[in-house]
Amino acid sequence: MATVDHMGKTFEIDEDGFIDAFESWCPEWV
């Protein structure tokens, strides 16, 4: 699965570029 680094954290994303799971969301992402 693809990943993106943002503000020092790594997030897994789906094929459309969205975060893969609700549990992965955090204030840094917004």
Secondary structure, DSSP 8 states (H G I E B T S, - for coil): -EEEEETTEEEEE-TTSSBS-GGG--TTT-
